[in-house]
C-alpha cells in the first residue's frame, strides 16, 4: 500500500524500456508502425511441394502422388536388383561350396519353388535397392520413371534408413511378394497413398517421394522402363529353362 495515497496496485519496480524498442514515428498526425527488423523472427518452414530443395531437381513435384509410376519403378528395381543379387550369391556360393550350392538352388525347382523364388528375389531386391536409394536418392527404376526419395529437408536418407524403408515396403506393401497376399497389401497401400498423399513407410521414416513432371520426355522414359522390365523377365525365364 502506498503510504501517501493509499493505493494498493502500486509497485516500486522501475520501468525499463527495452533497448531494441523505438518510439513510433508520427507523420501527418498519424502514428506509423516501427520496423523491428528480424527480432524474434522464426525461419520459414519447409514447403513440402517446393522443388530445388536439397538434392531435389528444380521443377519436380511432391504432389499429387504418382502411384502407377511408383509401382512400375518398384517392379523394375526388384527384378533388376533381385536377379543381380541372386547372381552374385550364386557365383560366390558355387565358388566356395558347389555341392551345398547345388542342394540349395535345387529347392526352387521343387514344390512351391516358384513362390519361394518370388519371396527371396523380392527380399534381395528390396535390400539392395534400398541401399542404393538411401545413398543416391534414386535407383534404376526411379531414374527411368522419374522418382526420388529424400527426407523432409530434401536430403538423402542414407543406406541404413533406405534399407529399413524398403524392408517396410517388402512387408507392408508387397506382402512378402506372396501371390494374393500382395494384392491385398498393395491395395491398402494404394488407397492410403491416394487418400493421404503418402504411404505408411514414408510417413514413419519422414520421407518424401518427388516426381518429375509428366511430359513427352517422361512418357518415353516410361516406355523404356517397361521395355527393360519385360526384357529382364524374359531373360530370367530363358535362364531358368536352361
N, C-alpha and C positions, 0 to 999 in steps of 0.2 A: 504494500500500500504506500502510495506517495504521501510523505509527511506534510506536504504543503497543500495539495488539492484533494487528497483522499481517494484518488483514482486507483483502481485495483489492476487494470490492464495496462501495466507500465513495466518497462524493462530498462535496466541500466546498461545493457549491452550497446556498444557503439555501432552505428550504421556504417557498414563498409560497402563501398561501391566497387564492383569487380573491375579489374584493370582493363579488361577487354571491352567493357561496355562503353558506348559513346552516346552522348545526348542526341536526341532526334534533331534532324535538320528542319528548319522552318522556312519554307519557300512560299511566298504569296499567301501568308497567313495560314498555311496548311502544313501539318506535321507529316514529314516524309519518313518512311521506314529506313532504318540503318542497315547497311550491308555488313553482316558479321563475318563475312569471308567463309572459311572452311571449318569454323569452330563446331566441334561435335558432329561433324558430317560423316555418316556411315558410308562405306564403299558400296557401289552399286551391286545389286545381286546379279548372279549369272543368269542370263536369259537362255532357257533351255532350247530355244529354236533359233539362236543366233550362231551362224557358222563363222569360220575363221577364228575359232577359239581353240587354243592348244594346237593339236596336230590335225584338227578338222579342216579340210579344204574350204575355201571361200565358196559360198553358194550352196553348200549341202544343207539338207533339211533333217530335222528330228521328228517332224510330224507333217502329215498323217503317216502312220506306220505302213510298211510295205510287206505284209505277211507272206505273200507268194514269192517275192524275191528272196526273202529271208529263208524260206523253206527250200527253195532251189539251191541257194548258196550252201545251206546245211547239208543237203544230199550230196552235192559235189565235193564238199570238204570231207565228209565221212567216207565217201567212195575213194577219193584220192589218197587221203592220209591213212585210211584203214588198210588199203592194199599195200601202200608203201611201208607201213609199219609191219604188216604181216610178212612182206618180202624180206625185210631186214631181220626179223625174228627167225624166219625160216633159214636164211643164209647162215646166221650165227649158230643156230641150233644144230643144223646139219654139219657144220664145220667142227663143232665141239663133240657132239654125241649123235651120230647119224642114226643109230638103232633106236634110241629113245625118241628122236625127232620123227622117225617113221611111224612109231607107235602113236605119238601124239597127233599127228596130222591125219592119221587113218580114221580118227573118230568123226571127222567131218564127212566121211563117206558112208557112215553108218546111219541107223535110225535117228531121226532128229538132228542129223548133221547140218542140214540147211539152216534150221533155226539157230543152232549153236554158232554157226558161221556168221549169221547176221548179228547176233548179240556181241560176239567178241570183236568182229570187224568194226561195229559201231563204237564200242568202248575204246579201242585203239585209236580210231579216227578222231573221236572227241578229245582224247587226252592230247594227241599231237596237235590238232587244230587249235585247241585251247591255248597251248603254249605259244604257238605262232601268233594267234590273235592278241594274246597278252603282251607280247614283245613288240609287235608291229602295228596293232590296231586293226589288221586286216588279214586275209588269207587268200588262197587261190579263188575259192568260191565267192568270197565277199568282194574281192577285187573286180571280178568279172560282173557280178550283179550289183556293184556299186554300193557297198555297205562298209561301215566302220564302227567298231566297238571301242568306246573310251569311257572314262569316268565323267562325273558331273562337271568337272572343270575342263574337259576336253583333252585330258592326258591319257597316255597308255596305262592299262591296268596292271601290267606285269605278268610274268609267266605263271606264277602260283595262282593268282586270282583268276587268270584266264582259264587255267585247267579246272579250278573249282567251279567256275561259271559253266563250262562245257560239261562237266560231270552232272551238274544240276539239269542241264538241257537233256542229257542222256537219260536221267531218271524221270524227271517230271514231264519233259516234252516228248521224248521218243519212247518212253515206257520200256526201257532196256532193248528197244528195237524188236520186241516180240510182236509178231503179227496179231492183229485185232486189238491187243492191248495198246499198241502205239496209235491206232486210230482214235481210241478214246482219249488218251493223253494229249494227242495233237489237237483234237477238237477243243478240249478245255483250254489249252494254251492259246489257240487261235481266238476263242471267244474273249478271253481276258485281254489279249492284245488289242482287239477291236474295241473293247469297252473302255479300257483304261489308257491305252496307248503304250503299255509296257507289259512285259512278261514278269512272272514271279521271280525268276532268277536274276533278271536285270534290276528289279526293284530291291531285292535282297543285297545285291552287290553294288548298288548305286551306279549302275552302268547306263549309258545312253547309246542307242544304235542310230547312227546317222546314215542317210542315204543320198546318193547322187540323184539330182532331179531327172525325171523322165524326159526322153528326147530321142531323136534318131540314133545318136551315138550309143545311148544306153540300150535301146532296143536291139541294136546289132550285137552288143556285148551279151545281152540275154540269150540271143540265139546261139552265139559261140559257146556260152557256158552250158546250155542244154545239149549242144552237139558233143562237147567234151564228155559230159556225163554219160550220154548214150554210148560213146566210143569206149569209155572205161568199162562200163558194164558188159559190153560185147566182148572186149578183150578178156575180161575175167571169165566169162563163160567158155571162151575158146581154151583158155589155160586149164580150166577145171576139167574140160572134156579130154584133154591130152593124157 
